[in-house]
Amino acid sequence: MRLVLLSMGGLFMLTISACDDPKQQMAQQMQQSQVEQTQSDNRSQGKLPSQTLSTTTTMPVQAAELITPYVYAATGLRSPFKVHGAVLVTQNQPQTQLKTPPAPSPPPVLVVAQPAQVEPVQPEPVAQRQPGPPPDAGRPRQPLEAYGLSELIYRGMMATGNTKAGLIQRPDGAVLRVGLGQYLGQRSGRIVEITATQINLIETVFDPQVGYKPMPASLIAPISR
C-alpha cells in the first residue's frame, strides 16, 4: 500500500493506492500530472483556487416537470376530505328538510280531592265549683293561722323526752312554740312532722273541679351563714 498526496489549487487530498499493481501506479502518476498541469495553467491565467473549485463542482439544474392538475369528480361518493358522518349535499340531490320532533305532551295533573274540613270536637265545659266554707269551718282558729306561711319563720326544734316542739317566729318578732296536731297558716295547715330543719304540714286547698282537697306543704328554717 502507498499513500499519495495530491495538491489542487491550494487544497491537499490524501489517497491510498496499491504498490503492487503497475497499471494503477501508472494511472495515479498520470492523474497527478494532470492535476499539476491544471494548477500551472490556473496560475498562468491568474485564477484563484476557490474559483477553480467552484467551476469544477457546479452541478446542472434539472428542469421542473409540469404536472397536470387533477379534479375530483366523484360527487356521488363520500368525499375523503370531509369528516366521516357529515352530510354531503350536491346540486343534483334535492335538499331534504329535517323534521322537527313533536313537543312532548305535558305530564298528567293528579287531582286530589280535598277532604271536607272537620271541625274539632270541643270538650264539654266542666262545671266549676264555687268555693264554699272549708270542712273544718267550725273549728276554733289558732293564733298562727292569721298569717301565711311566707310570713312565718321556722327557728328550730326543742325536744323534751319524746316530745318535740317547733319554734315559729311571727312577723312582729315574737316566737311561739307549736307541737304536732296544731295549725298554722291561712289554709288550715295541720302539723304532721317536726324536724330540726323544717315543719311538714297538710293544708286544705280548694280545687274548682273537685272542691277542697289535702295538699302537703313545709315551713323550712333559713340557712344561717
Secondary structure, DSSP 4 states (H G I P E B T S, - for coil): -EEEEEEETTEEEEEEE-SS-HHHHHHHHHHHHHHHHHHHHHHHHT--HHHHHHHHHPPPPPPPPP--------TTSPPTTS-TTPPP--SSSPPPPPPPPPPPPPPPPPP-PPPPPPPPPPPPPPPPPPP---TTTTSPPPGGGGS-GGG-EEEEEEEETTEEEEEEE-TTS-EEEE-TT-EETTTTEEEEEE-SSEEEEEEEEEETTTEEEEEEEEEEPPPP-
